[in-house]
Amino acid sequence: MESSIFAADRRKRKRAYTIMLIIGGLVILSFIISMNTGHIRLSPLDVFKTLFGMGVDNQPLILFEFRLPRIVISILIGSGLAVSGAILQGISRNALADPGILGINAGAGLMVMLFVSFYPVTSNAPIFLLPIMALFGAGFAALLIFMLSYKKNEGISPTRLVLSGIGVAAGISAAMIVLTLRLDPEKYQFVATWMAGSIWGTNWKFVVALLPWIVILLPLVFYKARVLNVLNLGEQTSIGLGTPIKKEQIWLLAAAVGLAGSSVSVSGGIGFVGLIAPHLARRLVGPRHELMLPTSALLGSLLVIAGDTIGRTILQPSEIPVGIVVAVIGAPYFLYLLARSRA
């Protein structure tokens, strides 16, 4: 009996690793396609030559200074937002939790907007401060949401969590609209671009500013996967198993805020990635977070890089913000999940 259980577990893991390899292959394929597409088209042969220092005219400038930083940032923010959503769904046991829907992204965006409004990003120092400022904004929004949704002796109510998040997000969005009325045309254009979910940080300085947050926080969250498994069993069961539930919830919430805030600081208001990717990962590899978290990261990267590539090419020479492309996919899926939860 015991050996059959271990055999079934090995089969599930093998299947999950195969799925992750397939998704990773799709990410690499999207990476290659994205390098080849744009307002100025580069053929696969041109890209290959440019990567090995044989590019001509402005090909090295297009590839190394414009496309590659944007593609790398798409992968980083996709994985960051997806894992942030997976954490929030895990600690709240709410299938509709997402840093965009709960207002965490809006809190980060408000701080980014204030920072850029009073201190334009014209040097290295402000760029590296952006993720920190976004972290403060996201942390304040998360703290407010969880204070409103927490009830003594009951913990965090999934219903109150979503309702509080929607209310906080609406309030922050209203504050952002009021603040835009005081901006000059150039800064207003930046804010409008950010709110639409356009990847505006598109050079290597932004990659360097974002990379440490993703590289440090993702492995730490993966290490805490077993804790998320226990938290999914419910608060009383988690306490019975000896898990310091409040401490772990606070730590995981801080990680989710850090991932979402740092991603939003260079990506704008891209929603639904943290909702869709964990759900698809759960359907593909199951609810165990050891497998679900890395799968969510890969799916989030695939979703953002594919959305950005589509947005850059579908209406050339105009560009559709990736946030709109993702919303076209995410909004119907959110309504589907809402209808299913009611049923």
Secondary structure, 3 states (H helix, E strand, C coil): CHHHHHHHHHHHHHHHHHHHHHHHHHHHHHHHHHHHCCCCCCCHHHHHHHHCCCCCCCHHHHHHHHHHHHHHHHHHHHHHHHHHHHHHHHHHCCCCCCCCCCCHHHHHHHHHHHHHHHCCCCCHHHHHHHHHHHHHHHHHHHHHHHHHHEECCCEECHHHHHHHHHHHHHHHHHHHHHHHCCCCHHHHHHHHHHHCCCCCCCCHHHHHHHHHHHHHHHHHHHHCHHHHHHHCCCHHHHHHCCCCHHHHHHHHHHHHHHHHHHHHHHHCCCCCHHHHHHHHHHHHHCCCHHHHHHHHHHHHHHHHHHHHHHHHHCCCCCCCCHHHHHHHHHHHHHHHHHHHHHC
